[in-house]
Amino acid sequence: MTGETVTRDALIVVHTGREATRKVASTVASRLHAAGFTMRVMPDEYSTGAGLFLDLPEDERPRRVDPDDDAANGAEIVIVLGGDGTLLRAAELARTARVPLLGINLGHVGFLAEADLDDVDEVLDAVIARSYRVEERMTVDVVASSDGQVHGRTWALNEAIVEKTNWAKLLDVVLEVDHRPVSEFACDGVLCATPTGSTAYAYSAGGPVVWPEVQAMLLVPSNAHALFARPLVISPESLVALEVSSRGDAGVLVCDGRRTMDLPPGSRVEIQRGTAPVLLVRLRRQPFTDRLVRKFELPVQGWRGRRAD
């Protein structure tokens, strides 16, 4: 009795704006096809000037799928070729399908990516052999309302930001935690970040780096005109609210730099731990400390380590 062949499926998400992308994308598709995978890709990634996958035989090319909530359903893995922005785009597709993301960095820092361009062969070996582990990353769910009426729901892996739209003025914001007021101040904006997002925009705004194992939310005011406007580390079970003053200008909600929502004066944004995490593939049991040092090129030449007994 012959065994039944099990089809394996992968979604490939590609940053199409780099010259190196074509060769890497073709290598990934060809290797996975030889290992018995079928593949999916967004239509735009065929039609760009990069000509992705067009140098492959017809039967080795990924099939086109629409970039919607069903794009990753049933896939074994989502492989991301690009930087952190591309991975955040892929997370929109993979999160609801509960499919893990594996990033190969073709960008600059690529903090979320697990591997670099030189590691492609190693990455594909691990994917084919399923020799990797999956790590859950906390998200936040976000609800925006005005006059007591909800007008939008969204989520974020890195951060949700309430910021000003009129760059000639500051935005008046009231900060609330667990239904109690904390402070009111004028600012460029306020970020509510996850530990994953602590090394992104929140870090640039002066927030602390938080190890991924620490479950918490960060509140980081941006250029606040106030005496008490330091970053805060909040319980992951807390409910955070940011209210745009009804006496001032409108604002805007931005999540992961990708999803936006207008906030008229008097709007309220509520943020809490997300119900669905994002799953990231990890190939090596590398301490977060090593990743931090490597990605930010931190100087550690003077380190001598723990003295032997």
C-alpha positions in Angstrom: 0.0 0.0 0.0 1.5 3.3 -1.0 1.5 6.3 1.3 -0.7 9.2 0.5 1.3 12.3 -0.6 0.6 15.3 1.7 0.8 18.6 -0.1 2.7 21.3 1.8 1.9 24.9 1.1 3.7 28.2 1.7 2.8 31.8 1.2 5.7 34.0 0.0 5.5 37.7 0.7 8.1 39.8 -1.1 9.5 43.3 -1.0 9.6 44.0 -4.8 11.6 47.2 -4.6 15.1 45.7 -4.4 17.3 44.3 -7.2 18.4 41.3 -5.2 14.8 40.2 -4.7 14.4 38.4 -8.0 17.2 35.9 -7.5 16.3 35.2 -3.8 12.6 34.7 -4.6 13.3 32.3 -7.5 15.8 30.3 -5.3 13.2 30.0 -2.5 10.4 29.0 -4.9 12.6 26.5 -6.8 13.9 24.8 -3.6 10.4 24.5 -2.1 8.9 23.2 -5.3 11.5 20.5 -5.4 10.6 19.5 -1.8 7.0 19.1 -2.7 5.6 22.5 -1.7 2.9 24.4 -3.6 3.3 28.2 -3.1 1.2 31.3 -3.1 2.1 34.9 -3.8 0.3 38.2 -4.2 -0.7 39.3 -7.8 1.3 42.5 -7.6 4.5 40.6 -7.0 4.2 39.1 -10.5 3.4 42.3 -12.3 6.2 44.5 -11.0 9.2 45.5 -13.0 11.3 43.1 -11.0 9.7 40.2 -12.9 9.5 37.9 -9.9 9.3 34.2 -10.6 9.0 34.7 -14.4 12.4 33.1 -14.9 11.1 29.8 -13.4 9.3 27.0 -15.4 5.6 27.4 -15.3 5.0 24.5 -13.0 7.4 25.9 -10.4 5.8 29.4 -10.1 3.6 30.2 -7.1 -0.1 30.7 -7.8 -1.7 34.1 -7.3 -3.9 34.7 -4.3 -5.8 37.8 -3.2 -4.2 39.8 -0.4 -7.1 39.2 2.0 -7.9 37.4 5.3 -7.9 34.0 3.4 -4.5 34.4 1.8 -2.6 32.4 4.4 -5.4 29.9 5.3 -4.2 26.4 5.2 -0.5 27.3 4.6 2.2 25.7 6.6 4.4 28.8 6.8 4.6 32.4 5.5 8.1 33.2 4.2 8.9 37.0 4.1 11.6 38.3 1.8 12.2 41.9 2.8 12.6 44.1 5.9 10.4 44.7 9.0 7.9 46.7 6.9 7.4 43.7 4.7 7.0 41.4 7.7 4.4 43.7 9.2 2.5 43.5 5.9 2.7 39.7 6.0 1.5 39.6 9.6 -1.8 41.1 8.5 -2.3 37.9 6.4 -0.8 35.3 8.8 -2.3 36.4 12.1 -5.9 35.4 11.7 -4.9 32.2 10.0 -2.5 31.3 12.9 0.3 30.6 10.4 3.9 31.3 11.5 6.1 33.9 9.8 9.7 33.4 8.8 11.6 36.6 7.8 14.7 36.7 5.6 16.0 40.2 5.9 16.7 42.1 2.6 16.3 45.5 4.3 18.4 47.4 6.8 18.0 46.5 10.5 15.4 43.8 10.0 14.9 43.3 13.7 11.9 41.0 13.3 13.6 38.8 10.6 15.2 35.5 11.7 17.8 35.3 8.9 19.8 37.4 6.5 20.5 37.0 2.8 23.5 34.8 3.4 21.4 32.3 5.4 18.9 31.4 2.6 20.1 27.8 2.1 20.1 27.1 5.9 16.6 28.6 6.2 15.2 26.5 3.4 16.8 23.3 4.9 15.1 24.1 8.2 11.7 24.8 6.5 11.8 21.6 4.5 12.8 19.6 7.6 10.4 21.5 9.9 13.4 21.9 12.2 12.3 25.2 13.8 10.3 26.4 16.7 7.5 28.9 16.8 7.4 31.9 19.2 4.2 33.8 20.1 4.4 37.6 20.1 1.9 39.7 21.9 -0.4 42.1 20.0 -2.8 44.8 21.0 -6.4 45.2 20.0 -7.6 48.8 19.4 -11.0 50.3 19.4 -11.7 54.0 18.3 -15.0 55.7 19.2 -16.5 59.2 19.1 -19.6 60.5 20.9 -20.0 57.0 22.4 -20.2 55.3 19.0 -17.5 52.8 17.9 -16.2 53.8 14.4 -13.3 51.5 14.0 -11.5 48.4 15.3 -8.0 47.3 14.4 -4.8 45.8 16.0 -1.1 46.2 16.1 2.0 44.0 16.5 4.5 46.9 17.1 2.5 49.9 18.2 -0.7 51.9 18.1 -0.1 55.7 17.9 -2.4 58.6 18.5 -0.7 61.6 16.9 -1.4 65.0 15.6 -2.4 65.9 12.0 -1.7 69.6 12.2 2.1 69.8 12.4 1.9 73.5 13.3 0.3 72.6 16.7 0.5 70.1 19.5 -2.2 67.5 20.1 -4.0 67.7 23.5 -4.3 64.2 24.9 -5.7 62.7 28.1 -4.1 59.4 29.2 -6.2 56.9 31.2 -5.2 53.5 32.6 -7.8 51.0 34.0 -10.6 53.6 33.9 -8.6 56.2 35.9 -7.1 59.4 34.6 -3.3 59.6 34.7 -2.3 62.9 33.0 -3.2 65.4 30.3 -0.6 67.1 28.1 0.1 68.5 24.7 2.3 66.4 22.5 3.2 65.2 19.0 1.5 61.9 19.9 1.4 59.0 22.3 2.6 55.5 21.5 1.2 52.3 23.0 3.8 49.6 22.1 4.2 45.9 22.7 7.6 44.4 23.7 8.1 43.6 20.0 7.5 47.2 19.2 9.8 48.4 21.9 12.8 48.3 19.5 10.9 50.2 16.8 9.2 53.6 16.9 8.9 53.5 20.7 12.7 53.1 21.0 13.2 56.2 18.7 10.8 58.1 20.9 12.9 57.4 24.0 11.1 54.3 25.3 12.9 51.4 27.0 13.8 48.1 25.2 11.6 45.3 26.6 12.6 41.7 26.3 10.0 39.7 24.4 9.4 37.3 27.3 8.2 40.3 29.4 4.4 40.6 28.9 3.7 44.4 29.1 2.5 47.4 27.2 4.5 50.6 26.9 3.2 54.1 26.9 5.6 56.5 25.3 4.7 60.2 24.9 6.3 61.9 21.9 7.7 65.4 22.5 5.2 66.1 25.2 5.0 69.6 26.7 4.6 68.4 30.3 6.6 67.7 33.5 5.2 64.2 33.8 5.5 62.6 30.4 8.0 59.7 31.0 7.5 56.3 29.4 5.4 54.0 31.4 5.4 50.2 31.6 1.8 48.9 32.0 0.4 45.5 33.0 -0.7 43.5 29.9 -4.1 43.0 31.6 -4.7 46.8 31.8 -7.0 48.8 29.6 -5.3 51.9 28.2 -7.3 54.8 26.8 -6.1 57.9 25.0 -8.6 60.7 24.6 -8.2 63.5 22.1 -9.4 66.7 23.7 -12.7 68.1 22.5 -11.3 71.6 22.8 -8.3 71.0 20.4 -7.5 69.7 17.0 -8.2 66.3 15.4 -5.7 63.5 15.5 -5.1 60.2 13.7 -4.6 56.6 14.9 -1.8 54.7 13.2 -1.2 51.0 13.8 2.2 49.5 12.7 2.5 52.3 10.2 -0.1 50.6 8.0 -3.6 51.0 9.3 -4.9 54.5 10.0 -8.1 56.0 11.3 -9.2 59.7 11.7 -9.8 60.9 15.2 -12.0 64.0 15.4 -11.9 66.1 18.6 -13.4 64.3 21.5 -12.4 60.8 20.1 -11.4 58.0 22.5 -9.0 55.1 21.6 -9.0 52.0 23.9 -6.1 49.6 23.7 -5.7 46.2 25.4 -3.8 42.9 24.9 -4.7 41.3 21.6 -6.8 38.2 21.5 -4.6 36.8 18.6 -0.8 36.8 18.8 1.5 36.8 15.8 3.6 33.6 15.4 7.3 34.1 14.5 9.6 31.3 13.4 12.9 30.9 15.3 15.7 28.7 13.8 18.2 29.1 16.6 17.9 29.4 20.4 19.6 32.8 20.3 19.3 35.0 23.4 17.4 38.2 22.7 20.5 40.0 24.1 22.6 38.7 21.2 20.0 39.8 18.7 19.9 43.3 20.3 23.7 43.6 20.1 23.9 42.3 16.6 21.1 44.3 15.1 22.0 47.6 16.8 25.7 47.0 16.4 26.3 47.7 20.1 29.9 48.0 21.3 30.8 45.0 23.5 34.5 44.6 22.9 35.4 45.3 26.5 33.3 42.4 27.8 35.2 39.7 29.8 32.3 37.5 30.9 31.7 35.8 34.2 34.8 34.8 36.2 35.4 31.1 36.5 35.2 29.6 40.0 
